[in-house]
Structures are given as structure tokens and as C-alpha cells.
Amino acid sequence: MDLQRLRTFREVARELSFTRAARNLHYSQPTITAQIKGLEEAVGTPLFVRRGNRAVELTSAGARLCPYADRILDLVEAAHTELHAGR
């Protein structure tokens, strides 16, 4: 699993919108879509149900991944902060 894909996943999961996640992360919407598809391929299961009206919702696998993504990304941020605190 790639950290950038996890960051993208977390933002889409929070917003329940690829468009809003793209805006928040300063990416194009096709980039968000590609990152999510790549993560879904890596984990071997769909993480979102795409609705016809541009809305998305988490699948059960996506909902189970959310707390892990949060923990992983929080740990990476904590490590980064710790390493740069001693400068």
C-alpha cells in the first residue's frame, strides 16, 4: 500500500466525493480516480460504491480500512514530527 493512495482514500472517505477530495488535495479528479483504483487493485476489493449522481459510499471493506488508514497516516506524521523536532 502506497501512502499517497492511503491519503487519497482517507480524503475521499471523509468527503464521500472524488470531486471534493480532488479539490482538497489539489489534484485533478482523474488523478483521484486513478489512485483509488490502484489502491483497490492492491487490496483486491472495491472500497467505494460509485453512484450515478457522482456520490460515493464506502463498501464494507472500505469502512474496515478507514481506521487502519488513519492509524498508518497518523504514525507516519508522528514519526516525521519526531524526526524533525530534534533539528
C-alpha positions as a Python dict, from the first residue, in 0.01 Angstrom:
ca = {
    (1, 'M'): (0, 0, 0),
    (2, 'D'): (124, 339, -102),
    (3, 'L'): (98, 629, 146),
    (4, 'Q'): (-31, 873, -113),
    (5, 'R'): (-306, 633, -209),
    (6, 'L'): (-398, 597, 158),
    (7, 'R'): (-409, 977, 196),
    (8, 'T'): (-635, 997, -108),
    (9, 'F'): (-852, 714, 24),
    (10, 'R'): (-890, 888, 359),
    (11, 'E'): (-992, 1216, 196),
    (12, 'V'): (-1246, 1051, -36),
    (13, 'A'): (-1383, 855, 261),
    (14, 'R'): (-1419, 1176, 464),
    (15, 'E'): (-1580, 1374, 183),
    (16, 'L'): (-1767, 1089, 13),
    (17, 'S'): (-1683, 1270, -309),
    (18, 'F'): (-1399, 1227, -555),
    (19, 'T'): (-1450, 1586, -672),
    (20, 'R'): (-1427, 1742, -325),
    (21, 'A'): (-1131, 1519, -236),
    (22, 'A'): (-954, 1634, -554),
    (23, 'R'): (-1016, 1996, -463),
    (24, 'N'): (-896, 1948, -105),
    (25, 'L'): (-581, 1764, -212),
    (26, 'H'): (-513, 1994, -509),
    (27, 'Y'): (-528, 1707, -759),
    (28, 'S'): (-730, 1658, -1071),
    (29, 'Q'): (-1034, 1436, -1034),
    (30, 'P'): (-889, 1175, -1277),
    (31, 'T'): (-580, 1153, -1053),
    (32, 'I'): (-801, 1078, -753),
    (33, 'T'): (-987, 813, -951),
    (34, 'A'): (-662, 651, -1064),
    (35, 'Q'): (-521, 646, -710),
    (36, 'I'): (-836, 486, -570),
    (37, 'K'): (-845, 227, -849),
    (38, 'G'): (-480, 149, -782),
    (39, 'L'): (-547, 103, -410),
    (40, 'E'): (-849, -115, -484),
    (41, 'E'): (-631, -331, -710),
    (42, 'A'): (-363, -351, -441),
    (43, 'V'): (-607, -466, -173),
    (44, 'G'): (-809, -680, -413),
    (45, 'T'): (-1153, -542, -340),
    (46, 'P'): (-1368, -236, -413),
    (47, 'L'): (-1351, 30, -141),
    (48, 'F'): (-1627, 256, -271),
    (49, 'V'): (-1962, 214, -440),
    (50, 'R'): (-1991, 474, -713),
    (51, 'R'): (-2341, 616, -752),
    (52, 'G'): (-2471, 764, -1075),
    (53, 'N'): (-2513, 1112, -927),
    (54, 'R'): (-2137, 1148, -850),
    (55, 'A'): (-2190, 1037, -492),
    (56, 'V'): (-1986, 755, -345),
    (57, 'E'): (-2017, 549, -33),
    (58, 'L'): (-1781, 314, 141),
    (59, 'T'): (-1813, -58, 90),
    (60, 'S'): (-1782, -276, 399),
    (61, 'A'): (-1414, -330, 307),
    (62, 'G'): (-1365, 47, 273),
    (63, 'A'): (-1522, 104, 613),
    (64, 'R'): (-1291, -158, 766),
    (65, 'L'): (-987, 4, 602),
    (66, 'C'): (-1064, 355, 738),
    (67, 'P'): (-931, 310, 1093),
    (68, 'Y'): (-616, 141, 962),
    (69, 'A'): (-553, 419, 712),
    (70, 'D'): (-598, 675, 991),
    (71, 'R'): (-356, 491, 1220),
    (72, 'I'): (-94, 440, 949),
    (73, 'L'): (-105, 802, 836),
    (74, 'D'): (-106, 930, 1195),
    (75, 'L'): (203, 718, 1272),
    (76, 'V'): (383, 847, 964),
    (77, 'E'): (306, 1205, 1066),
    (78, 'A'): (418, 1139, 1425),
    (79, 'A'): (744, 988, 1303),
    (80, 'H'): (802, 1285, 1073),
    (81, 'T'): (733, 1530, 1355),
    (82, 'E'): (960, 1341, 1595),
    (83, 'L'): (1248, 1326, 1348),
    (84, 'H'): (1225, 1694, 1268),
    (85, 'A'): (1181, 1807, 1630),
    (86, 'G'): (1546, 1748, 1709),
    (87, 'R'): (1681, 1977, 1439),
}
